[in-house]
Amino acid sequence: MEKRYIEFIQDVLITIHQNIHELEDRKSFAEPEELTHIEAKLLAYKEMLSIIKVSADEFKLPKEDIGI
């Protein structure tokens, strides 16, 4: 079961990274009124990654194994 948890965490991290890259790409051709929304979403995704990293440290998880 532990392997499934790692796969789940890796899938979540991959999705977050993909969303960050997609939003960064969209910034270059976004309308001015969209930029605030895009920046807010980017900030939220980056904060989520930061929280996951801190939590992994607190639980002494091998970050390399889960893809952080």
C-alpha positions as CSV (number, residue, x, y, z in Angstrom):
1,M,0.0,0.0,0.0
2,E,2.9,2.4,0.7
3,K,3.8,2.3,-3.0
4,R,0.3,3.5,-3.9
5,Y,0.6,6.4,-1.5
6,I,3.9,7.4,-3.1
7,E,2.3,7.1,-6.6
8,F,-0.6,9.3,-5.4
9,I,1.7,12.0,-4.0
10,Q,3.8,11.9,-7.1
11,D,0.7,12.3,-9.3
12,V,-0.5,15.3,-7.2
13,L,3.0,16.9,-7.5
14,I,3.1,16.3,-11.2
15,T,-0.3,17.9,-11.6
16,I,0.7,20.9,-9.6
17,H,3.9,21.4,-11.6
18,Q,2.0,21.0,-14.9
19,N,-0.5,23.6,-13.8
20,I,2.3,26.0,-12.8
21,H,3.9,25.7,-16.2
22,E,0.6,26.1,-18.0
23,L,-0.2,29.3,-16.1
24,E,3.3,30.7,-16.7
25,D,2.9,30.1,-20.4
26,R,-0.6,31.7,-20.4
27,K,0.9,34.8,-18.7
28,S,2.7,35.7,-21.8
29,F,-0.4,36.1,-23.9
30,A,-3.1,36.8,-21.3
31,E,-5.3,39.8,-21.3
32,P,-4.5,42.4,-18.7
33,E,-7.6,41.6,-16.7
34,E,-6.6,37.9,-16.5
35,L,-3.1,38.6,-15.1
36,T,-4.2,39.1,-11.5
37,H,-6.2,35.8,-11.6
38,I,-3.2,34.0,-13.1
39,E,-0.8,35.4,-10.6
40,A,-3.1,34.5,-7.7
41,K,-3.3,30.9,-9.0
42,L,0.4,30.7,-9.4
43,L,1.0,31.9,-5.9
44,A,-1.5,29.4,-4.5
45,Y,0.2,26.5,-6.4
46,K,3.6,27.5,-5.3
47,E,2.4,27.8,-1.7
48,M,1.0,24.3,-1.9
49,L,4.4,23.0,-3.0
50,S,6.0,24.8,-0.1
51,I,3.6,23.3,2.4
52,I,4.1,19.8,1.0
53,K,7.9,20.2,1.3
54,V,7.7,21.5,4.9
55,S,5.3,18.7,5.8
56,A,7.6,16.1,4.2
57,D,10.5,17.4,6.3
58,E,8.4,17.3,9.4
59,F,7.4,13.7,8.8
60,K,11.0,12.9,7.8
61,L,9.9,11.5,4.4
62,P,12.5,10.9,1.7
63,K,11.7,13.8,-0.6
64,E,13.6,12.4,-3.5
65,D,11.5,9.2,-3.4
66,I,8.3,11.1,-3.7
67,G,9.5,13.6,-6.2
68,I,9.9,16.8,-4.2
